[in-house]
Amino acid sequence: MILCRRGDVVLVSFVFTDESGRKLRPAVVISTPAFHRARREVIVAAITSNVRRRLFGDHLIAHWKAAGLLFPSIATGIVRTIAGTMIDRRLGSMAKRDMDELDGTLRRSLGL
């Protein structure tokens, strides 16, 4: 398992829903190291470069280059728990301000 921390932007090997293949996609780690140690799993929010389609629960990443992304991107409200082995590599890390805003978006989305 790749060691990762909350706020890391990682490439994740997602399996297509019909299981016909895999595709590497960026995601941001939103779970804590204590969660990772206890469960060997990671909670991530998907990232997309489709910034024109912004929905409730999405956060436009202001510092996308510092996060290791190639294009302006959105951290989406699509949250998934994955096995740590699905992480291919770390790309970068979200800026503190972006993570703070993403936290607020997640709280509103989940009613926390």
Buried (B, 14 or more C-beta within 10 A) or exposed (E): EBEBEBBBBBBBBBEEEEEEEEEEBBBBBBBEEEBBEEEEBBBBBBBBBEBEEEEEBBBBBEBBEBBBBEEEBBBBBBBEEBEBEBBBEBBBBBBEEBBEBBBEBBEEBEEE
